[in-house]
């Protein structure tokens, strides 16, 4: 079969920044093995597969280069962008809705992921960790300051040994308009450092809202590509906001 994909840079308003995701809209899902091979071929953090429903909503599945993912923020943002800025998606993590916001933002309604204090499962904590917590599948390591986050040199073997889907390291923001700064590593999902990670900010929103006393926050993901994630905590939900830019079209011939 042939396949048409759109590559979108998510959580940025500039091409070649943020996190690229490939998005394809299909009449029906192909078999899982084929979708996994496509994701491996694209070799991006995630490839999103969309199938429309009669009511105008879509079924949505995400694949990293090595596995199917339960929840992905940047590829959901990219999917909504491809559909014109809005969408209602049926996923492994329930129904996710996206709608246009102000100033070119797309707002996504995601489940909050309250992190709780935890002991590491199988490896040493990242050097510089002051506090370690875990959400449903991910780890959160709190550092003293943004400089420590920006200069952190990851040991991917040690990070994988923590046993989580991903590890976010985070600290208070160190620039005007930024409430927290973070980086995200996901070696167990086939992604060394993720450039922009919406789902991890479902933890960060809960953590930093409790410590700042504010429900609306802006996070900087200090990857090499750079990304900005808006967060608003609403009870057991987090509204994530970001911009997106289409950068290429890809045709797979097999």
Secondary structure, DSSP 8 states (H G I E B T S, - for coil): --EEEEEEEES-SSTTSSEEEEEEEESS---HHHHHHHHHHHTSSEEEEEEE-TTS-EEEEEE-SSSEES--HHHHHHHHHHTTS-EEEEETTEEEEEEE-GGG-EEEEEE----EE---SSS---TT-SEEEE-SS-EEEE-S-HHHHHT----HHHHHHT-SS-EEEEEE--STT-SEEEEEEEGGGTEEEES--TTTHHHHHHHHHHHHS-SEEEEEE-SSS-EEEEEEEETTEEEEEE-EEEEEEEEE--
